[in-house]
Amino acid sequence: KFGIRYLYNEKILRRLVITTASIGVCYSMGMATVVLFIIKELELPKQLFGVILTIQGIGAIAGAFVAPRLSKKFGRSRVMTFGITSSSVVLLLQGFSPNIYIFVALATLGGFAVSQWNILLMATYQTIIPNELYGRIHGTRRTLVWGTMPIGSLVGGVLAGFSLRLPMYVGGVIATVIAFFSITFFLNIEKNYKSEESA
């Protein structure tokens, strides 16, 4: 109750959580039936599915590795904006993959980008949430973000009944629109929060 009230009163933090949760729902929607898409639509042999996940994982690890360096060089807000925007576009493009090779390349790029967003997002939360309140506020945030993601999975499963590409189309379009409309907000999030604090 305290966490929800705090998030509601902190407009920048509130928008960040709502935006993250909304895009997370879209990601869950797009990836809900991706295993069926890869095996049935792209005709990947089932025994190679783990290899595909490993390649994507390497991309995500690489993104996590370079995130602090890129943040230091280009600024945290810029790298975060790149991460969430490009990974949203990648989600959409994956639905158009003509073969497994293009899909893996896109998925690896998406993993690289979104891991930068995730790491720098946590650093941002640690910056803007008071230390003595961090556990309660962060717990509330995780409940809201992760608690809504199954809704996306459910919708993705329904859409997949019409086409295995459709969840990525719909989830990708919505995520991309949200991300692009939030670019200015993401680029200025730290500056705006500091201005609000000083005011």
ChimeraX commands (.cxc) that place a marker at each C-alpha (Angstrom):
marker #1 position 0.00,0.00,0.00 radius 0.5
marker #1 position 2.81,2.40,0.88 radius 0.5
marker #1 position 4.71,1.49,-2.29 radius 0.5
marker #1 position 1.72,2.07,-4.54 radius 0.5
marker #1 position 0.99,5.41,-2.89 radius 0.5
marker #1 position 4.62,6.47,-3.24 radius 0.5
marker #1 position 4.73,5.54,-6.94 radius 0.5
marker #1 position 1.48,7.36,-7.57 radius 0.5
marker #1 position 2.77,10.58,-6.01 radius 0.5
marker #1 position 6.16,10.49,-7.78 radius 0.5
marker #1 position 5.13,11.32,-11.34 radius 0.5
marker #1 position 8.48,10.58,-13.04 radius 0.5
marker #1 position 8.90,7.28,-11.24 radius 0.5
marker #1 position 5.25,6.47,-11.89 radius 0.5
marker #1 position 5.60,7.03,-15.63 radius 0.5
marker #1 position 8.81,4.99,-15.74 radius 0.5
marker #1 position 7.12,2.04,-14.04 radius 0.5
marker #1 position 3.97,2.26,-16.17 radius 0.5
marker #1 position 6.00,2.52,-19.39 radius 0.5
marker #1 position 8.24,-0.39,-18.40 radius 0.5
marker #1 position 5.24,-2.52,-17.44 radius 0.5
marker #1 position 3.44,-1.73,-20.71 radius 0.5
marker #1 position 6.42,-2.64,-22.87 radius 0.5
marker #1 position 7.00,-5.74,-20.75 radius 0.5
marker #1 position 3.45,-6.88,-21.52 radius 0.5
marker #1 position 4.20,-6.42,-25.22 radius 0.5
marker #1 position 7.41,-8.44,-24.96 radius 0.5
marker #1 position 5.55,-11.23,-23.19 radius 0.5
marker #1 position 2.91,-11.12,-25.90 radius 0.5
marker #1 position 5.47,-11.38,-28.68 radius 0.5
marker #1 position 7.48,-14.17,-27.08 radius 0.5
marker #1 position 4.59,-16.23,-25.67 radius 0.5
marker #1 position 4.65,-18.81,-28.47 radius 0.5
marker #1 position 8.07,-18.14,-29.97 radius 0.5
marker #1 position 9.15,-21.77,-29.51 radius 0.5
marker #1 position 6.27,-22.85,-31.77 radius 0.5
marker #1 position 7.13,-20.12,-34.26 radius 0.5
marker #1 position 10.76,-21.22,-34.47 radius 0.5
marker #1 position 10.00,-24.92,-34.77 radius 0.5
marker #1 position 6.88,-24.87,-36.93 radius 0.5
marker #1 position 7.20,-21.68,-38.97 radius 0.5
marker #1 position 10.99,-21.54,-39.38 radius 0.5
marker #1 position 11.35,-25.34,-39.34 radius 0.5
marker #1 position 14.15,-25.52,-36.79 radius 0.5
marker #1 position 14.90,-29.09,-35.64 radius 0.5
marker #1 position 13.72,-29.37,-32.02 radius 0.5
marker #1 position 17.09,-30.56,-30.75 radius 0.5
marker #1 position 18.69,-27.27,-31.85 radius 0.5
marker #1 position 16.37,-25.02,-29.84 radius 0.5
marker #1 position 18.82,-24.89,-26.94 radius 0.5
marker #1 position 21.57,-23.76,-29.31 radius 0.5
marker #1 position 19.38,-20.86,-30.43 radius 0.5
marker #1 position 18.78,-19.82,-26.82 radius 0.5
marker #1 position 22.50,-20.00,-26.11 radius 0.5
marker #1 position 23.34,-17.70,-29.02 radius 0.5
marker #1 position 20.73,-15.19,-27.82 radius 0.5
marker #1 position 22.13,-15.49,-24.32 radius 0.5
marker #1 position 25.61,-14.62,-25.56 radius 0.5
marker #1 position 24.17,-11.44,-27.09 radius 0.5
marker #1 position 22.53,-10.54,-23.79 radius 0.5
marker #1 position 25.75,-11.16,-21.85 radius 0.5
marker #1 position 27.68,-9.00,-24.30 radius 0.5
marker #1 position 25.13,-6.22,-23.84 radius 0.5
marker #1 position 25.42,-6.46,-20.08 radius 0.5
marker #1 position 29.21,-6.39,-20.32 radius 0.5
marker #1 position 29.38,-3.20,-22.36 radius 0.5
marker #1 position 26.47,-1.38,-20.68 radius 0.5
marker #1 position 28.58,0.39,-18.01 radius 0.5
marker #1 position 31.18,1.46,-20.60 radius 0.5
marker #1 position 28.58,2.76,-23.03 radius 0.5
marker #1 position 26.79,4.52,-20.20 radius 0.5
marker #1 position 29.98,6.26,-19.18 radius 0.5
marker #1 position 30.79,7.26,-22.75 radius 0.5
marker #1 position 27.37,8.29,-24.08 radius 0.5
marker #1 position 25.34,8.86,-20.91 radius 0.5
marker #1 position 23.00,6.51,-19.11 radius 0.5
marker #1 position 19.80,8.03,-20.49 radius 0.5
marker #1 position 20.95,7.74,-24.11 radius 0.5
marker #1 position 22.00,4.11,-23.76 radius 0.5
marker #1 position 18.75,3.26,-21.97 radius 0.5
marker #1 position 16.76,4.93,-24.73 radius 0.5
marker #1 position 18.67,3.02,-27.39 radius 0.5
marker #1 position 18.17,-0.25,-25.53 radius 0.5
marker #1 position 14.41,-0.07,-25.06 radius 0.5
marker #1 position 13.67,1.48,-28.46 radius 0.5
marker #1 position 15.84,-0.84,-30.55 radius 0.5
marker #1 position 14.71,-3.97,-28.71 radius 0.5
marker #1 position 11.08,-2.99,-29.33 radius 0.5
marker #1 position 11.75,-2.57,-33.04 radius 0.5
marker #1 position 13.58,-5.90,-33.08 radius 0.5
marker #1 position 10.55,-7.61,-31.55 radius 0.5
marker #1 position 8.47,-6.40,-34.48 radius 0.5
marker #1 position 11.09,-7.34,-37.08 radius 0.5
marker #1 position 11.37,-10.87,-35.70 radius 0.5
marker #1 position 7.84,-11.50,-36.88 radius 0.5
marker #1 position 9.02,-10.92,-40.45 radius 0.5
marker #1 position 11.96,-13.33,-40.22 radius 0.5
marker #1 position 12.06,-15.43,-43.40 radius 0.5
marker #1 position 14.40,-18.03,-41.90 radius 0.5
marker #1 position 16.06,-19.07,-38.65 radius 0.5
marker #1 position 19.31,-17.25,-39.45 radius 0.5
marker #1 position 17.63,-13.84,-39.68 radius 0.5
marker #1 position 15.60,-14.60,-36.58 radius 0.5
marker #1 position 18.67,-15.54,-34.52 radius 0.5
marker #1 position 20.53,-12.44,-35.68 radius 0.5
marker #1 position 17.61,-10.23,-34.67 radius 0.5
marker #1 position 17.04,-12.05,-31.38 radius 0.5
marker #1 position 20.73,-11.73,-30.49 radius 0.5
marker #1 position 20.62,-8.00,-31.27 radius 0.5
marker #1 position 17.47,-7.69,-29.18 radius 0.5
marker #1 position 19.10,-9.48,-26.26 radius 0.5
marker #1 position 22.14,-7.22,-26.56 radius 0.5
marker #1 position 19.97,-4.10,-26.46 radius 0.5
marker #1 position 17.45,-5.05,-23.79 radius 0.5
marker #1 position 20.12,-6.19,-21.32 radius 0.5
marker #1 position 21.58,-2.69,-21.45 radius 0.5
marker #1 position 18.15,-1.27,-20.69 radius 0.5
marker #1 position 17.62,-3.65,-17.78 radius 0.5
marker #1 position 20.98,-3.00,-16.15 radius 0.5
marker #1 position 20.85,0.78,-16.49 radius 0.5
marker #1 position 17.19,0.85,-15.44 radius 0.5
marker #1 position 18.14,-0.73,-12.13 radius 0.5
marker #1 position 20.91,1.85,-11.71 radius 0.5
marker #1 position 18.35,4.58,-12.38 radius 0.5
marker #1 position 15.98,3.22,-9.76 radius 0.5
marker #1 position 18.83,3.15,-7.25 radius 0.5
marker #1 position 19.49,6.79,-8.06 radius 0.5
marker #1 position 15.97,8.15,-7.79 radius 0.5
marker #1 position 14.53,5.98,-4.98 radius 0.5
marker #1 position 15.67,6.88,-1.44 radius 0.5
marker #1 position 17.84,4.13,0.06 radius 0.5
marker #1 position 15.64,3.71,3.14 radius 0.5
marker #1 position 12.59,3.11,0.95 radius 0.5
marker #1 position 14.22,1.13,-1.84 radius 0.5
marker #1 position 13.12,-2.35,-0.78 radius 0.5
marker #1 position 9.44,-1.48,-0.47 radius 0.5
marker #1 position 9.27,0.69,-3.60 radius 0.5
marker #1 position 11.27,-1.73,-5.73 radius 0.5
marker #1 position 9.15,-4.64,-4.50 radius 0.5
marker #1 position 6.00,-2.77,-5.52 radius 0.5
marker #1 position 7.51,-1.94,-8.90 radius 0.5
marker #1 position 8.42,-5.56,-9.56 radius 0.5
marker #1 position 4.95,-6.69,-8.55 radius 0.5
marker #1 position 3.36,-4.28,-11.02 radius 0.5
marker #1 position 5.77,-5.01,-13.89 radius 0.5
marker #1 position 6.05,-8.78,-13.54 radius 0.5
marker #1 position 2.47,-9.17,-12.38 radius 0.5
marker #1 position 1.10,-7.75,-15.63 radius 0.5
marker #1 position 3.37,-9.71,-17.98 radius 0.5
marker #1 position 1.23,-12.90,-17.87 radius 0.5
marker #1 position -1.57,-10.84,-19.41 radius 0.5
marker #1 position 0.66,-10.31,-22.43 radius 0.5
marker #1 position 1.43,-14.02,-22.59 radius 0.5
marker #1 position -2.27,-14.84,-22.53 radius 0.5
marker #1 position -3.03,-12.38,-25.33 radius 0.5
marker #1 position -0.06,-13.67,-27.31 radius 0.5
marker #1 position -1.36,-17.21,-27.01 radius 0.5
marker #1 position -4.76,-16.15,-28.32 radius 0.5
marker #1 position -3.21,-14.26,-31.25 radius 0.5
marker #1 position -1.03,-17.26,-32.09 radius 0.5
marker #1 position -4.21,-19.21,-32.76 radius 0.5
marker #1 position -4.59,-17.07,-35.89 radius 0.5
marker #1 position -0.92,-16.86,-36.86 radius 0.5
marker #1 position 2.35,-17.65,-35.08 radius 0.5
marker #1 position 3.77,-14.38,-36.41 radius 0.5
marker #1 position 0.87,-12.27,-35.16 radius 0.5
marker #1 position 1.99,-12.01,-31.49 radius 0.5
marker #1 position 5.28,-10.45,-32.60 radius 0.5
marker #1 position 3.54,-8.12,-35.04 radius 0.5
marker #1 position 1.06,-6.84,-32.46 radius 0.5
marker #1 position 3.42,-6.83,-29.48 radius 0.5
marker #1 position 6.19,-5.28,-31.57 radius 0.5
marker #1 position 4.03,-2.50,-32.98 radius 0.5
marker #1 position 2.61,-1.51,-29.58 radius 0.5
marker #1 position 6.02,-1.69,-27.86 radius 0.5
marker #1 position 7.64,0.37,-30.62 radius 0.5
marker #1 position 4.94,3.04,-30.47 radius 0.5
marker #1 position 5.23,3.30,-26.68 radius 0.5
marker #1 position 9.03,3.41,-26.86 radius 0.5
marker #1 position 9.11,6.10,-29.57 radius 0.5
marker #1 position 6.58,8.27,-27.76 radius 0.5
marker #1 position 8.71,7.93,-24.61 radius 0.5
marker #1 position 12.08,8.86,-26.16 radius 0.5
marker #1 position 12.06,12.42,-24.85 radius 0.5
marker #1 position 11.04,11.19,-21.40 radius 0.5
marker #1 position 13.81,8.56,-21.32 radius 0.5
marker #1 position 16.47,10.98,-22.55 radius 0.5
marker #1 position 15.63,13.48,-19.82 radius 0.5
marker #1 position 14.62,11.23,-16.96 radius 0.5
marker #1 position 17.59,11.92,-14.68 radius 0.5
marker #1 position 17.62,15.63,-15.43 radius 0.5
marker #1 position 13.88,15.95,-14.84 radius 0.5
marker #1 position 14.04,14.07,-11.57 radius 0.5
marker #1 position 16.86,16.26,-10.28 radius 0.5
marker #1 position 14.90,19.36,-11.29 radius 0.5
marker #1 position 11.82,18.07,-9.48 radius 0.5
marker #1 position 13.87,17.32,-6.36 radius 0.5
marker #1 position 15.42,20.80,-6.28 radius 0.5
marker #1 position 12.00,22.38,-6.80 radius 0.5
marker link #1:1,2 radius 0.2
marker link #1:2,3 radius 0.2
marker link #1:3,4 radius 0.2
marker link #1:4,5 radius 0.2
marker link #1:5,6 radius 0.2
marker link #1:6,7 radius 0.2
marker link #1:7,8 radius 0.2
marker link #1:8,9 radius 0.2
marker link #1:9,10 radius 0.2
marker link #1:10,11 radius 0.2
marker link #1:11,12 radius 0.2
marker link #1:12,13 radius 0.2
marker link #1:13,14 radius 0.2
marker link #1:14,15 radius 0.2
marker link #1:15,16 radius 0.2
marker link #1:16,17 radius 0.2
marker link #1:17,18 radius 0.2
marker link #1:18,19 radius 0.2
marker link #1:19,20 radius 0.2
marker link #1:20,21 radius 0.2
marker link #1:21,22 radius 0.2
marker link #1:22,23 radius 0.2
marker link #1:23,24 radius 0.2
marker link #1:24,25 radius 0.2
marker link #1:25,26 radius 0.2
marker link #1:26,27 radius 0.2
marker link #1:27,28 radius 0.2
marker link #1:28,29 radius 0.2
marker link #1:29,30 radius 0.2
marker link #1:30,31 radius 0.2
marker link #1:31,32 radius 0.2
marker link #1:32,33 radius 0.2
marker link #1:33,34 radius 0.2
marker link #1:34,35 radius 0.2
marker link #1:35,36 radius 0.2
marker link #1:36,37 radius 0.2
marker link #1:37,38 radius 0.2
marker link #1:38,39 radius 0.2
marker link #1:39,40 radius 0.2
marker link #1:40,41 radius 0.2
marker link #1:41,42 radius 0.2
marker link #1:42,43 radius 0.2
marker link #1:43,44 radius 0.2
marker link #1:44,45 radius 0.2
marker link #1:45,46 radius 0.2
marker link #1:46,47 radius 0.2
marker link #1:47,48 radius 0.2
marker link #1:48,49 radius 0.2
marker link #1:49,50 radius 0.2
marker link #1:50,51 radius 0.2
marker link #1:51,52 radius 0.2
marker link #1:52,53 radius 0.2
marker link #1:53,54 radius 0.2
marker link #1:54,55 radius 0.2
marker link #1:55,56 radius 0.2
marker link #1:56,57 radius 0.2
marker link #1:57,58 radius 0.2
marker link #1:58,59 radius 0.2
marker link #1:59,60 radius 0.2
marker link #1:60,61 radius 0.2
marker link #1:61,62 radius 0.2
marker link #1:62,63 radius 0.2
marker link #1:63,64 radius 0.2
marker link #1:64,65 radius 0.2
marker link #1:65,66 radius 0.2
marker link #1:66,67 radius 0.2
marker link #1:67,68 radius 0.2
marker link #1:68,69 radius 0.2
marker link #1:69,70 radius 0.2
marker link #1:70,71 radius 0.2
marker link #1:71,72 radius 0.2
marker link #1:72,73 radius 0.2
marker link #1:73,74 radius 0.2
marker link #1:74,75 radius 0.2
marker link #1:75,76 radius 0.2
marker link #1:76,77 radius 0.2
marker link #1:77,78 radius 0.2
marker link #1:78,79 radius 0.2
marker link #1:79,80 radius 0.2
marker link #1:80,81 radius 0.2
marker link #1:81,82 radius 0.2
marker link #1:82,83 radius 0.2
marker link #1:83,84 radius 0.2
marker link #1:84,85 radius 0.2
marker link #1:85,86 radius 0.2
marker link #1:86,87 radius 0.2
marker link #1:87,88 radius 0.2
marker link #1:88,89 radius 0.2
marker link #1:89,90 radius 0.2
marker link #1:90,91 radius 0.2
marker link #1:91,92 radius 0.2
marker link #1:92,93 radius 0.2
marker link #1:93,94 radius 0.2
marker link #1:94,95 radius 0.2
marker link #1:95,96 radius 0.2
marker link #1:96,97 radius 0.2
marker link #1:97,98 radius 0.2
marker link #1:98,99 radius 0.2
marker link #1:99,100 radius 0.2
marker link #1:100,101 radius 0.2
marker link #1:101,102 radius 0.2
marker link #1:102,103 radius 0.2
marker link #1:103,104 radius 0.2
marker link #1:104,105 radius 0.2
marker link #1:105,106 radius 0.2
marker link #1:106,107 radius 0.2
marker link #1:107,108 radius 0.2
marker link #1:108,109 radius 0.2
marker link #1:109,110 radius 0.2
marker link #1:110,111 radius 0.2
marker link #1:111,112 radius 0.2
marker link #1:112,113 radius 0.2
marker link #1:113,114 radius 0.2
marker link #1:114,115 radius 0.2
marker link #1:115,116 radius 0.2
marker link #1:116,117 radius 0.2
marker link #1:117,118 radius 0.2
marker link #1:118,119 radius 0.2
marker link #1:119,120 radius 0.2
marker link #1:120,121 radius 0.2
marker link #1:121,122 radius 0.2
marker link #1:122,123 radius 0.2
marker link #1:123,124 radius 0.2
marker link #1:124,125 radius 0.2
marker link #1:125,126 radius 0.2
marker link #1:126,127 radius 0.2
marker link #1:127,128 radius 0.2
marker link #1:128,129 radius 0.2
marker link #1:129,130 radius 0.2
marker link #1:130,131 radius 0.2
marker link #1:131,132 radius 0.2
marker link #1:132,133 radius 0.2
marker link #1:133,134 radius 0.2
marker link #1:134,135 radius 0.2
marker link #1:135,136 radius 0.2
marker link #1:136,137 radius 0.2
marker link #1:137,138 radius 0.2
marker link #1:138,139 radius 0.2
marker link #1:139,140 radius 0.2
marker link #1:140,141 radius 0.2
marker link #1:141,142 radius 0.2
marker link #1:142,143 radius 0.2
marker link #1:143,144 radius 0.2
marker link #1:144,145 radius 0.2
marker link #1:145,146 radius 0.2
marker link #1:146,147 radius 0.2
marker link #1:147,148 radius 0.2
marker link #1:148,149 radius 0.2
marker link #1:149,150 radius 0.2
marker link #1:150,151 radius 0.2
marker link #1:151,152 radius 0.2
marker link #1:152,153 radius 0.2
marker link #1:153,154 radius 0.2
marker link #1:154,155 radius 0.2
marker link #1:155,156 radius 0.2
marker link #1:156,157 radius 0.2
marker link #1:157,158 radius 0.2
marker link #1:158,159 radius 0.2
marker link #1:159,160 radius 0.2
marker link #1:160,161 radius 0.2
marker link #1:161,162 radius 0.2
marker link #1:162,163 radius 0.2
marker link #1:163,164 radius 0.2
marker link #1:164,165 radius 0.2
marker link #1:165,166 radius 0.2
marker link #1:166,167 radius 0.2
marker link #1:167,168 radius 0.2
marker link #1:168,169 radius 0.2
marker link #1:169,170 radius 0.2
marker link #1:170,171 radius 0.2
marker link #1:171,172 radius 0.2
marker link #1:172,173 radius 0.2
marker link #1:173,174 radius 0.2
marker link #1:174,175 radius 0.2
marker link #1:175,176 radius 0.2
marker link #1:176,177 radius 0.2
marker link #1:177,178 radius 0.2
marker link #1:178,179 radius 0.2
marker link #1:179,180 radius 0.2
marker link #1:180,181 radius 0.2
marker link #1:181,182 radius 0.2
marker link #1:182,183 radius 0.2
marker link #1:183,184 radius 0.2
marker link #1:184,185 radius 0.2
marker link #1:185,186 radius 0.2
marker link #1:186,187 radius 0.2
marker link #1:187,188 radius 0.2
marker link #1:188,189 radius 0.2
marker link #1:189,190 radius 0.2
marker link #1:190,191 radius 0.2
marker link #1:191,192 radius 0.2
marker link #1:192,193 radius 0.2
marker link #1:193,194 radius 0.2
marker link #1:194,195 radius 0.2
marker link #1:195,196 radius 0.2
marker link #1:196,197 radius 0.2
marker link #1:197,198 radius 0.2
marker link #1:198,199 radius 0.2
view
